[in-house]
């Protein structure tokens, strides 16, 4: 199904960096086994934004009024993503409890000029017998509105990365869904002149009850092999730390044991130690982690405190 269609997002000349709109999604969501989302970018008259900028698509949780990030991408330099037949692709099945009935979506690109993009968002609802009939999702942490709204890296901050999570009794399958991208050229540089947090390779951990349980490798993912290769004269080929210009930001899935059903645990997102010397601005990690619970019986989201 189509939602946003060639929606202009830009900055200035009467344009806005974001757009919110309501759409009617299927109501027989319990018969859907998978949901895919596609984000297509086109250049308006006058061309696309020449910079690689943070962008995402969010869905509203009617129960809380909050918007949850389903997919993040970094725009291409100078161009669109028309080299991909349907644009950027995401599996958003984790959000099926929200992609039903009438609900709101929000798109945002961090463009700082009036060129911007024409953005279209489509969904494929694939019908079949799901592994679990019911699911629910809730954020544990969500610092993901834009690049510099992320967690400051290498300096003191008051962002809460330590949470208590209670899993409902009905949960038969549990997993964590995280998206992380770094921004900034802060120093001291790593070898090769790699500033943080765009360029510096790092290892992050999710701690469960104080123990490092899951590893997130913020390393190279092959920017030079990106099929969105029409980004000249932009600097798109060098590897960033865990993302690339003109590409979806990777979604990281960490499976949890089903024995956590009816139990609580302490969650902590832990960045590799490093200290910003303040000589070249700040570094940020736009970070979210959701907890997804699934069951063949009706289920409520986990409780996060």
Phi, psi and omega per residue, in radians:
X1 nan 2.617 3.125
X2 -1.630 2.505 3.029
X3 -2.116 -1.858 3.062
X4 -1.065 2.401 3.127
X5 -2.299 1.931 -3.127
X6 0.869 0.768 3.111
X7 -1.350 2.158 -3.112
X8 -1.346 2.185 3.007
X9 -2.199 2.179 -3.073
X10 -2.868 -2.980 -3.126
X11 -2.348 2.151 3.136
X12 1.646 2.937 -3.121
X13 0.965 0.634 3.101
X14 1.467 0.033 -3.129
X15 -1.654 2.856 3.136
X16 -2.238 2.589 3.113
X17 -1.239 -0.322 -3.077
X18 -2.349 2.853 3.084
X19 -2.580 2.456 3.093
X20 -2.174 2.355 -3.134
X21 -2.666 2.612 3.111
X22 -1.623 2.523 3.117
X23 -2.438 2.726 3.101
X24 -1.707 1.958 3.125
X25 -1.705 2.880 3.139
X26 -0.991 2.560 3.107
X27 -1.720 -0.252 3.123
X28 -1.663 0.863 -2.996
X29 -1.144 -0.387 3.135
X30 -1.203 -0.217 3.112
X31 -1.703 0.046 -3.108
X32 -1.672 2.249 -3.124
X33 -1.683 -0.429 -3.120
X34 -2.700 2.562 3.058
X35 -2.256 2.215 3.065
X36 -1.985 2.504 3.101
X37 -2.071 2.414 3.133
X38 -2.178 2.323 -3.126
X39 -2.098 1.976 -3.097
X40 -1.863 2.287 3.094
X41 -1.914 2.383 2.997
X42 -2.261 2.674 3.126
X43 -1.508 2.305 3.028
X44 -1.260 2.977 3.031
X45 -0.992 2.275 -3.068
X46 1.768 -0.150 3.047
X47 1.696 2.942 -3.128
X48 -1.496 2.886 2.974
X49 -0.967 2.385 -3.099
X50 -1.451 -0.076 -3.069
X51 -1.876 2.753 3.021
X52 -1.541 1.988 -3.034
X53 -2.217 2.698 3.088
X54 -1.132 2.398 3.102
X55 -2.680 2.698 3.098
X56 -2.755 2.952 3.058
X57 -2.168 2.253 -3.123
X58 -2.167 2.713 3.057
X59 -2.099 2.540 -3.099
X60 -1.469 2.439 2.937
X61 -1.636 1.874 -3.082
X62 -1.056 -0.435 -3.104
X63 -1.240 -0.533 -3.073
X64 -2.017 -0.332 -3.045
X65 1.405 0.002 3.138
X66 -1.477 2.667 3.052
X67 -1.797 2.320 -3.095
X68 -1.906 2.317 -3.136
X69 -1.272 2.089 3.073
X70 -1.615 -0.603 -3.115
X71 -2.695 2.432 3.113
X72 -2.122 2.551 3.051
X73 -2.557 2.802 3.000
X74 -1.885 2.204 -3.071
X75 -1.165 2.700 3.044
X76 -1.230 2.690 2.906
X77 -1.160 2.309 2.880
X78 1.162 -0.182 -2.924
X79 -2.528 -3.060 3.141
X80 -1.835 -2.922 3.099
X81 -1.980 0.628 -3.097
X82 -1.203 -0.186 3.036
X83 -1.220 -0.262 3.020
X84 -1.748 2.119 -3.011
X85 -0.891 -0.686 -3.138
X86 -2.056 0.143 3.126
X87 1.535 -2.807 3.124
X88 -1.188 2.467 -3.055
X89 -2.104 2.404 3.136
X90 -2.406 2.524 2.915
X91 -1.567 2.002 -3.097
X92 -2.030 0.441 3.122
X93 -1.000 -0.531 3.136
X94 -1.018 -0.377 -3.083
X95 -1.783 0.325 -3.031
X96 -1.104 -0.492 3.114
X97 -1.185 -0.289 3.124
X98 -1.817 -0.380 -3.112
X99 -1.591 0.994 -3.114
X100 -2.586 2.545 -3.106
X101 1.144 -2.772 3.129
X102 -1.515 2.124 -3.131
X103 -2.624 2.918 -3.044
X104 -1.798 2.510 2.966
X105 -2.033 2.680 3.037
X106 -2.288 2.275 2.999
X107 -1.948 2.560 3.121
X108 -2.604 2.343 2.975
X109 -2.199 2.440 -3.065
X110 -1.525 0.832 3.104
X111 -1.311 2.459 3.117
X112 -2.105 0.441 2.967
X113 -2.455 3.040 -3.012
X114 -1.498 0.055 3.097
X115 -1.318 -1.192 3.088
X116 1.128 -2.537 -3.051
X117 -2.541 2.785 2.889
X118 -1.766 2.058 -2.985
X119 -1.954 2.285 3.024
X120 -2.139 2.438 -3.136
X121 -2.230 2.156 3.119
X122 -2.138 2.709 3.090
X123 -2.222 2.448 2.929
X124 -1.877 2.030 3.036
X125 -1.691 1.939 -3.060
X126 -1.704 2.024 -3.066
X127 -1.518 2.525 -3.125
X128 2.864 -3.132 -3.139
X129 -1.407 1.970 -3.139
X130 -1.243 2.721 3.076
X131 -1.044 -0.647 3.096
X132 -2.383 2.342 -3.010
X133 -1.234 -0.561 -3.041
X134 -2.151 2.601 3.056
X135 -2.622 2.819 3.092
X136 -2.606 2.608 -3.075
X137 -2.406 2.524 3.096
X138 -2.639 2.509 3.095
X139 -1.320 2.440 2.941
X140 -1.526 -0.887 2.968
X141 -2.320 2.609 -3.141
X142 -2.677 1.546 3.069
X143 -2.010 1.314 -2.861
X144 -2.492 0.371 -3.120
X145 -1.257 -0.678 3.087
X146 -2.750 3.105 -2.967
X147 -1.045 -0.848 -3.062
X148 -1.584 0.140 2.970
X149 -1.552 0.024 3.116
X150 -1.287 -3.088 -3.092
X151 -1.310 2.178 3.070
X152 -1.038 2.349 -3.088
X153 -1.913 2.299 3.051
X154 1.478 0.223 3.108
X155 -2.617 2.857 -3.136
X156 -1.157 2.535 3.122
X157 -2.711 2.991 3.135
X158 -2.015 0.400 3.071
X159 -1.272 2.379 -3.091
X160 -1.578 1.890 -3.134
X161 -1.909 0.145 -3.063
X162 -2.122 1.974 -3.027
X163 -2.287 2.714 2.986
X164 -1.795 2.270 -3.071
X165 -2.145 2.211 3.107
X166 -1.962 2.130 -3.090
X167 -1.592 2.342 -3.139
X168 -1.153 2.676 -3.114
X169 -1.041 -0.559 -3.018
X170 -1.329 -0.154 -3.029
X171 -1.089 2.222 3.061
X172 -1.886 -0.396 3.080
X173 -2.485 2.419 -3.061
X174 -2.400 2.332 2.986
X175 -2.607 2.815 3.075
X176 -1.819 2.488 -3.142
X177 -2.213 2.035 -3.058
X178 -2.178 2.570 3.005
X179 -2.348 2.269 -3.074
X180 -2.423 2.327 2.976
X181 -2.525 2.467 -3.086
X182 -1.751 2.673 -3.135
X183 -2.439 2.612 3.093
X184 1.894 2.823 -3.139
X185 -2.195 0.724 -3.038
X186 -1.199 2.723 -3.097
X187 -1.980 2.839 0.172
X188 -1.291 2.505 3.133
X189 -1.191 2.564 2.878
X190 -1.285 2.998 3.103
X191 -0.991 2.504 -3.091
X192 1.472 0.164 3.116
X193 1.275 0.540 -3.075
X194 -1.551 1.863 3.096
X195 -1.464 2.878 -3.107
X196 -1.826 2.531 0.126
X197 -1.949 0.235 3.119
X198 -1.277 -0.689 -2.938
X199 -1.936 -0.398 -2.995
X200 -1.384 2.162 3.126
X201 -1.283 2.304 -3.078
X202 -2.482 2.865 3.014
X203 -2.070 2.219 3.082
X204 -1.902 2.751 3.115
X205 -2.314 2.551 2.857
X206 -1.773 2.128 3.090
X207 -1.687 2.342 3.032
X208 -1.990 2.070 -3.088
X209 0.913 0.719 3.033
X210 1.475 -0.045 -3.108
X211 -1.929 2.356 3.087
X212 -1.116 1.979 -3.042
X213 -1.909 -0.716 -3.071
X214 -2.223 2.475 -3.083
X215 -1.975 2.328 3.031
X216 -2.040 1.961 -3.114
X217 -1.539 1.923 3.099
X218 -1.638 1.291 -3.100
X219 -2.153 -2.915 -3.104
X220 -1.216 2.503 3.100
X221 -2.178 0.238 3.012
X222 1.558 0.931 -3.098
X223 -1.058 -0.653 -3.090
X224 -1.174 -0.337 3.120
X225 -1.657 0.130 -3.131
X226 -1.063 2.211 3.088
X227 -1.119 -0.367 3.017
X228 -1.432 1.474 -2.948
X229 -1.911 0.211 -3.095
X230 -1.714 0.793 -2.990
X231 -1.853 0.190 3.120
X232 -1.170 2.516 0.102
X233 -1.622 0.440 -3.121
X234 -1.182 2.742 -3.101
X235 -1.546 1.127 -2.955
X236 -1.624 -0.334 -3.010
X237 -1.374 -0.630 -3.115
X238 -1.093 2.481 -3.079
X239 -1.277 2.252 2.942
X240 -1.549 -3.075 -3.127
X241 -1.683 1.527 3.030
X242 1.571 0.135 3.069
X243 -2.748 2.943 3.116
X244 -2.474 2.615 2.989
X245 -1.081 2.418 3.123
X246 1.239 0.623 -3.094
X247 -2.614 2.692 2.985
X248 -1.116 2.441 2.985
X249 -1.331 2.259 -3.060
X250 -1.016 2.475 3.020
X251 -1.739 2.277 -3.035
X252 -1.916 2.087 -3.100
X253 -1.840 2.198 3.093
X254 -2.121 2.004 -3.109
X255 -1.376 2.386 3.077
X256 -1.916 2.727 3.129
X257 -1.225 2.457 -3.135
X258 -1.165 -0.248 3.128
X259 -1.194 -0.141 3.057
X260 -1.323 -0.153 3.107
X261 -0.980 2.267 -3.128
X262 1.349 0.088 -3.095
X263 -2.009 2.928 3.066
X264 -2.115 2.651 3.078
X265 -2.549 2.799 3.049
X266 -1.644 2.254 3.117
X267 -1.891 2.395 3.011
X268 -2.469 2.263 3.007
X269 -1.616 2.169 -2.944
X270 -2.119 1.998 3.100
X271 -1.531 2.592 3.091
X272 -1.040 2.422 -3.095
X273 -1.094 2.353 3.095
X274 -2.961 2.544 -3.131
X275 -2.088 2.163 3.074
X276 -1.296 2.212 -3.137
X277 -1.512 -0.008 3.040
X278 1.355 0.124 -3.052
X279 -1.464 -0.235 -3.092
X280 -2.549 0.836 3.057
X281 1.410 -2.930 -3.043
X282 -1.819 2.842 3.054
X283 -2.081 2.551 -3.105
X284 -2.439 2.550 2.941
X285 -2.052 1.899 2.986
X286 -1.270 1.976 -2.911
X287 -2.317 2.314 2.905
X288 -2.408 2.656 2.960
X289 -2.441 2.189 3.044
X290 -1.850 2.656 2.954
X291 -1.929 2.226 -3.098
X292 -1.983 2.235 3.092
X293 -2.071 2.481 -3.113
X294 -2.308 2.650 -3.097
X295 -2.842 2.782 2.980
X296 -1.582 0.076 3.017
X297 -2.089 2.682 3.108
X298 -0.897 2.416 -3.017
X299 -2.463 2.519 3.069
X300 -1.717 2.805 3.100
X301 -1.120 2.761 2.974
X302 -1.052 2.762 3.104
X303 -1.797 2.203 -3.094
X304 -2.046 2.217 3.093
X305 -2.259 nan nan
